[in-house]
Amino acid sequence: MAIYHLSVKPVSRGGGRSATAAIAYRSAEKVHDLTTDEVFDYTRKRGVEHSEIVLPTEAAKQDINWARDRQALWNAAEIAEKRKDARVAREYEVALPHELKPGQRVDLVRAFAGEIANRYGVAVDFSIHAPHRSGDERNHHAHIMATTREVTATGLGAKASIEWSDTDRRKRGLEPAKSEVKAIRERWATLTNEHLQERGIEVRIDHRSLETQGIDREPQSHLGPAVSGMERRGIETEVGKRIEWQMQEAAQQRLERAAELGRLERETRDIAKQQLVLDGDIEAAQRERRSAPALDLEQIKSQGRGVIQGWGRELAREKDIEQARERELERQREAERSHRRGRGRGRGLGPGRDGPDYDHEM
């Protein structure tokens, strides 16, 4: 079935990356970086099914065509930034439903790229990649690169609003940038489901976390493109071993939780049985008392105290077991939360949790 994956990644000089190198790899083309005089040639790369540049509707109305040239566009992105740690592009990486036909997947990504272009006034360059020949055949995905600056008739202009600092956004009455990312993630799910529904396909995707959806399942762990490639070649990696250990640990914890809950349930049933026996004993005692000779007052009081004390002991024991169960469940919930936090910090696999195995980042 279709899965949800959308991650947002900066293409930043601070990370040793360039927009020209990244787009050459994504589109499997040859791009000459005029700022460094480097030539990035990936024309022999296989698996790129479609590449396209999408401009804002306003730019199209103004007949702005210079930005439709891939080499010109991304050289402009490099030239526009002066800082050595500048962000030169923003990339959206998405999983595409394998239930859609190739042309339908192009329509979906083109529509999403158009919404980003119009939302921020930027140029968007997307490439659709086929599944890796030795990977999951359903792993259709797209790399969508957007400029960080608005497109004008003479080049790239002001920074797009999503690139503003939270301080600048607050001054303009806007929410923090993370709210933009959240809105984009939700919009991708909505748009994908609309395309699936229009074509009579019943599957749907959901941008929410498994916990928010109320799904009791561990998030999937993925190795990432570089490590996956090594594992496919039979090279054992520390990341692969760590993820295998985490999966084994999670399975063991689930078994332990199930065993503990089973024990508590058995104790509860035993208490219920004991209560039934106690009730039966009381009824038998009442019948015997009705048929027996009358007792004096002190004998009656003595028997009553014994019955009451017996009830008190049983009720106290039941209360202790119930409190123990509550403490155990709270401990398990806290362990689950700690495990999730630990897994999030230790995995280092990017923002996507249920995403497929993608190409190596540039």
Buried (B, 14 or more C-beta within 10 A) or exposed (E): EBBBBBBBBBBBBEEEBBBBBBBBBBBBBEBBBBEEEEEBEBEEBEEBBBBBBBBBEEBEEEEBEBBBEBBBBBBBBBEBBEEEEBBBBBBBBBBBBBBBEEEBBBBBBBBBBBBBBBBBBBBBBBBBBBBBEEBEEBBBBBBBBBBBBBBBEEBBEEBBBBBBEEEEBEEEEBEEBEEBBEEBBBBBBEBBBEBBEEEEBEBBBBBEEBEEEEEEEBBEBBBBBEBBBBBEEEEEBEBBEBBEEBEEEBEEBEEEBEEBBEEBEEBBEEBEEEBEEBEEEEEEEEEEEEEEEEEEEEEEEEEEEEEEEEEEEBEEEBEEBBEEBEEBBEEBEEEBEEBBEEBEEEBEBBBBBBBBBBBEBB
